[in-house]
């Protein structure tokens, strides 16, 4: 609880807030960014979401189209004109320097906060870190902060954040705890719409076919190891490879 209070204090003292997810945003990353945006607004701080990705997966594209007039979305190249002496950068859904939208932005900030559920490595960013591998998703962790800080959410934002939890838990079938279900309940109490979540989760048919072509080549060794070989020369998105592995 001490680190959550410290983060609250930093946000309240900040001139403004910047938030970045990982490259190739997924629903958990964009949901966590939206959650931080809501927290910043709760404390009357201007928030900028940094997105350098040129292409987006279908669910993220749908969300960005819905929120583009409500939030401040910027490129990392715009930071120098907006950053102030006491600005804060909050990194969500990754803790690694080489995976954030642009690692060259780090030198702009004296205050860096990392909120993530992935394993730490030598690439882990040195900041005020909440990194908990036991959590299902960044959106679960952000919802805990939203609840602690008593932040009001719109139905739209609650739905977007819930979609991140649903994505990373595969519809609550893996890596869930009582806290995961509690945070999901908290979001539905704010009007999060499970049907709209499924709308965000729908994917392009071609992406589905490409992944399943890889899965069709799977071979199981000693009833323990599954190996799949993709077509030589074919390029795969990082999130597609993760889905194949799942």
C-alpha positions, -999 to +999 in steps of 0.1 A: +000+000+000+029+023+006+040+024-030+004+031-042+003+061-018+037+072-032+024+070-068-006+090-058+016+117-043+038+118-074+008+122-097-007+150-076+027+169-077+033+164-114+029+191-139+014+166-164+013+129-170+025+109-200+017+072-204+032+045-227+024+009-233+045-015-253+050-016-290+022-032-310-005-023-284-030-049-274-062-045-254-044-049-221-019-021-229-045+003-243-069-004-215-042+003-189-034+036-207-070+046-205-070+037-169-040+059-162-057+087-182-087+084-159-066+085-128-047+116-141-080+134-148-093+125-114-063+145-099-068+173-125-037+165-144-034+167-182-025+133-196-009+123-229-010+088-243+021+081-264+014+059-295+040+055-323+026+023-337+016+027-374-006-003-375-030-016-349-047-049-342-084-047-349-096-043-313-072-015-306-082+003-338-118+001-327-110+017-293-087+044-307-115+054-331-139+057-302-117+077-279-097+099-303-117+130-295-117+124-258-080+118-250-047+133-259-029+109-282+006+120-292+037+107-310+069+105-290+084+132-312+059+157-296+071+151-260+098+177-261+072+205-266+049+192-239+072+179-212+078+201-181+103+200-152+080+179-131+063+157-157+058+120-150+060+091-174+039+060-165+048+028-184+022+001-184+020-036-195+058-038-200+088-031-179+115-035-205+133-006-222+134-022-256+096-028-257+081+006-249+068+027-277+101+046-280+130+041-255+145+075-264+117+092-244+131+081-210+157+108-207+129+135-207+116+124-173+129+125-137+097+107-125+091+073-141+066+048-128+063+012-142+031-009-136+034-044-151+027-081-147+056-095-167+089-109-155+118-085-147+150-088-167+182-069-172+161-047-196+138-037-168+134+001-165+147+017-134+118+036-119+092+034-092+080-001-101+049-021-093+057-054-110+037-084-100+038-115-121+009-130-101-015-105-116-035-115-147-030-082-165-019-046-164-056-037-165-062-057-133-034-038-116-047-004-129-082-012-117-069-018-082-054+018-083-087+032-097-106+016-068-080+027-042-081+063-055-119+063-058-117+073-095-151+076-114-152+057-147-175+060-176-192+029-190-170+031-221-137+033-202-148+006-177-155-017-207-122-009-224-103-018-192-123-049-187-114-060-222-078-060-212-085-084-183-106-107-205-079-108-232-050-117-209-070-143-189-085-159-221-120-152-208-110-159-172-097-194-180-061-188-169-040-169-144-070-157-124-073-151-087-100-138-064-086-103-070-090-107-108-127-115-104-132-087-079-116-061-102-138-074-130-169-071-108-158-036-099-157-026-135-191-041-143-204-021-114-194+010-134-213-004-164-186-023-182-204-042-210-193-078-216-210-078-251-189-048-261-158-066-247-164-094-271-168-069-299-133-056-291-120-092-290-132-101-325-103-104-349-095-103-386-103-137-403-070-136-422-050-133-389-069-162-375-062-184-406-025-175-405-021-185-368-040-218-373-018-227-402+011-227-377-009-247-351-018-273-378+020-281-380+023-289-343+042-320-332+041-333-296+073-348-283+073-373-254+037-362-245+052-331-230+067-307-256+047-291-284+067-278-314+052-259-343+071-248-374+060-217-394+065-211-431+100-199-439+100-162-448+066-155-433+065-126-409+044-129-377+032-102-353+044-107-317+009-109-304+001-136-330+030-157-319+018-153-283-016-166-293-001-196-311+019-204-280-012-203-259 
